């Protein structure tokens, strides 16, 4: 459980503002994607729908995170005083358990692979993503550095499998994509990799000497930035791929 009283009022407010920004980004991205869904060919609308669903789920959980953050302390005295109600870190992991597998599915769907390949890759990558999140949670809420380290190592196993699959396993499928979107799909793939690298790094902050209020700021703001890149920015790239592939198919 976080020791909220190690935060200064400025640190507490900075984290609260980052949560608010995360909510705004996720909600506005959801509206954009769903309103623009009809601008892509029918074969890509499911990918855009799922992309919007990812940011919608994230927006809901950022609202819950904000409310939990607000309830955890009293700042009316000008200082951060714990109310006794813990900040619920589980909201992030519930969000990730739902959205991280869907992120991989939307990438596979927009590539428009064969049905068998789509199902196979979705199940393997989605399952590995869910396992990664499940293994990460016990370490996140643990007070012991040893426990946190153990579950970091365990969660890195499916994490590395996913990275390998994206870089190597999808190489042949990406090479068969239209020239107009091949570069964008490479961008989307590496955007997943780069943004996901935030998570294991941020997870380690409490273990490398970043403690107290600074550790809480680093972890919560770091996760929020990673979420924005991995969900909202990635989602807009997926939408752009769907638009370009729709235009290419319409011109044939």
RASUL-V206142 format. One record per residue. N is the residue number from 1. RES is the residue in one letter. OMEGA is omega in radians with two decimals (999 if undefined). NEAR is the number of other ideal C-beta (glycine too) atoms within 12 Angstrom. D_LAST is the distance of its C-alpha to the last C-alpha in whole Angstrom. Layout:
((N;RES;OMEGA;NEAR;D_LAST) (N;RES;OMEGA;NEAR;D_LAST))
//
This chain:
((1;X;-3.12;19;58) (2;X;3.02;32;57) (3;X;-3.02;19;61) (4;X;-3.06;35;60) (5;X;3.03;24;63) (6;X;-3.14;22;62) (7;X;2.93;32;59) (8;X;3.12;21;61) (9;X;3.13;21;60) (10;X;3.11;17;57) (11;X;3.12;30;55) (12;X;-3.12;33;55) (13;X;3.13;22;54) (14;X;3.11;24;51) (15;X;3.12;39;50) (16;X;3.13;34;50) (17;X;3.10;20;48) (18;X;3.08;31;45) (19;X;3.13;36;45) (20;X;3.10;23;45) (21;X;3.10;23;42) (22;X;3.11;41;40) (23;X;-3.11;32;40) (24;X;-3.13;23;39) (25;X;-3.10;29;36) (26;X;-3.11;40;35) (27;X;-3.12;26;36) (28;X;3.10;23;34) (29;X;3.10;38;31) (30;X;-3.14;34;31) (31;X;3.14;19;31) (32;X;-3.07;23;28) (33;X;-3.11;39;26) (34;X;3.10;26;26) (35;X;-3.11;15;26) (36;X;-3.07;25;23) (37;X;-3.09;27;21) (38;X;-3.12;16;20) (39;X;3.09;21;17) (40;X;3.14;33;15) (41;X;-3.11;25;13) (42;X;-3.11;18;16) (43;X;-3.11;20;15) (44;X;-3.07;35;17) (45;X;3.10;28;19) (46;X;3.12;25;22) (47;X;3.14;43;22) (48;X;3.10;39;22) (49;X;3.14;30;25) (50;X;3.09;37;27) (51;X;3.08;46;27) (52;X;3.10;37;28) (53;X;3.11;31;31) (54;X;-3.12;42;32) (55;X;3.08;44;33) (56;X;3.10;31;34) (57;X;3.13;33;37) (58;X;3.13;45;37) (59;X;3.11;36;38) (60;X;-3.10;24;41) (61;X;3.05;35;42) (62;X;3.04;38;43) (63;X;3.12;23;45) (64;X;3.10;25;47) (65;X;3.11;35;47) (66;X;-3.12;29;49) (67;X;3.12;20;51) (68;X;3.11;27;52) (69;X;-3.12;39;53) (70;X;-3.10;25;55) (71;X;-3.03;20;57) (72;X;-3.10;31;58) (73;X;3.02;33;60) (74;X;-3.11;19;62) (75;X;-3.08;24;62) (76;X;3.14;11;64) (77;X;-3.08;9;67) (78;X;3.07;12;65) (79;X;3.12;18;65) (80;X;-3.12;32;62) (81;X;-3.12;18;64) (82;X;3.13;21;63) (83;X;-3.07;18;63) (84;X;3.08;13;64) (85;X;-3.02;18;60) (86;X;3.00;19;58) (87;X;-3.03;35;55) (88;X;3.12;24;52) (89;X;-3.11;31;50) (90;X;3.14;22;49) (91;X;3.13;31;46) (92;X;-3.05;38;44) (93;X;3.03;30;44) (94;X;3.10;22;43) (95;X;-3.11;37;40) (96;X;-3.14;38;39) (97;X;3.13;26;40) (98;X;-2.96;27;37) (99;X;-3.07;40;35) (100;X;3.05;42;35) (101;X;-3.14;33;33) (102;X;3.09;37;31) (103;X;-3.13;50;30) (104;X;3.13;44;29) (105;X;-3.12;33;27) (106;X;3.08;42;25) (107;X;-3.14;47;24) (108;X;-3.12;40;23) (109;X;-3.10;36;21) (110;X;3.08;44;19) (111;X;3.08;37;18) (112;X;3.10;31;17) (113;X;3.06;26;19) (114;X;-3.10;13;20) (115;X;-3.12;12;23) (116;X;-3.13;10;26) (117;X;3.12;21;25) (118;X;-3.13;27;24) (119;X;-3.10;17;28) (120;X;-3.10;19;29) (121;X;3.12;30;29) (122;X;-3.13;30;29) (123;X;-3.11;19;32) (124;X;-3.09;26;34) (125;X;3.10;37;33) (126;X;3.11;32;33) (127;X;3.11;24;37) (128;X;3.13;30;38) (129;X;3.12;39;37) (130;X;3.11;31;39) (131;X;3.12;26;42) (132;X;-3.12;37;42) (133;X;-3.13;36;42) (134;X;-3.14;23;45) (135;X;-3.11;29;47) (136;X;-3.01;39;47) (137;X;-3.13;28;49) (138;X;3.11;24;52) (139;X;-3.13;32;52) (140;X;-3.06;35;51) (141;X;-3.10;22;54) (142;X;3.06;21;57) (143;X;-3.09;14;60) (144;X;3.09;14;60) (145;X;3.14;18;58) (146;X;3.12;14;59) (147;X;3.12;21;57) (148;X;-3.14;29;54) (149;X;-3.14;21;54) (150;X;-3.08;19;54) (151;X;3.01;31;51) (152;X;3.13;31;49) (153;X;-3.12;22;49) (154;X;-3.12;24;48) (155;X;3.12;35;45) (156;X;-3.13;27;44) (157;X;3.06;20;43) (158;X;3.10;30;40) (159;X;-3.14;35;39) (160;X;3.08;21;39) (161;X;3.13;22;38) (162;X;3.13;38;35) (163;X;3.11;29;34) (164;X;-3.12;18;34) (165;X;-3.14;30;32) (166;X;-3.07;35;29) (167;X;-3.04;17;30) (168;X;-3.04;16;30) (169;X;-3.12;23;29) (170;X;-3.04;35;26) (171;X;-3.12;17;25) (172;X;-3.13;13;24) (173;X;3.14;26;21) (174;X;-3.12;30;20) (175;X;-3.13;13;20) (176;X;-3.13;17;17) (177;X;3.11;27;15) (178;X;-3.10;23;12) (179;X;-3.08;15;14) (180;X;-3.07;21;13) (181;X;-3.07;31;15) (182;X;3.13;23;18) (183;X;3.13;18;20) (184;X;3.12;30;20) (185;X;3.01;38;21) (186;X;3.12;25;24) (187;X;-3.14;24;25) (188;X;-3.14;41;25) (189;X;-3.11;38;27) (190;X;3.04;23;29) (191;X;3.05;31;30) (192;X;-3.09;38;31) (193;X;-3.08;30;33) (194;X;-3.11;21;35) (195;X;3.14;34;35) (196;X;3.10;37;37) (197;X;3.05;24;39) (198;X;-2.97;27;41) (199;X;3.13;38;42) (200;X;3.11;34;44) (201;X;3.12;24;46) (202;X;3.13;31;47) (203;X;-3.08;42;48) (204;X;-3.06;28;50) (205;X;-3.13;28;52) (206;X;-3.09;33;55) (207;X;-3.06;27;56) (208;X;3.02;18;56) (209;X;3.06;12;58) (210;X;-3.00;21;56) (211;X;3.07;18;59) (212;X;-3.12;21;60) (213;X;3.14;27;58) (214;X;3.12;23;56) (215;X;-3.14;27;54) (216;X;3.10;36;54) (217;X;-3.10;32;52) (218;X;-3.09;31;50) (219;X;-3.04;36;49) (220;X;3.11;40;48) (221;X;3.11;30;46) (222;X;3.10;31;44) (223;X;-3.12;40;43) (224;X;3.09;40;42) (225;X;3.14;29;40) (226;X;3.12;36;38) (227;X;-3.13;43;37) (228;X;-3.14;32;36) (229;X;-3.03;32;34) (230;X;-3.07;43;33) (231;X;-3.08;46;32) (232;X;-3.13;40;31) (233;X;3.10;28;30) (234;X;3.14;43;28) (235;X;3.12;48;26) (236;X;3.05;32;25) (237;X;3.10;36;23) (238;X;3.11;50;22) (239;X;3.14;39;21) (240;X;3.08;32;19) (241;X;-3.13;41;17) (242;X;3.12;43;16) (243;X;-3.10;29;15) (244;X;3.11;30;13) (245;X;3.09;34;11) (246;X;3.12;30;10) (247;X;3.14;19;9) (248;X;-3.13;23;7) (249;X;-3.13;19;5) (250;X;-3.10;16;6) (251;X;-3.11;11;4) (252;X;999;10;0))
//
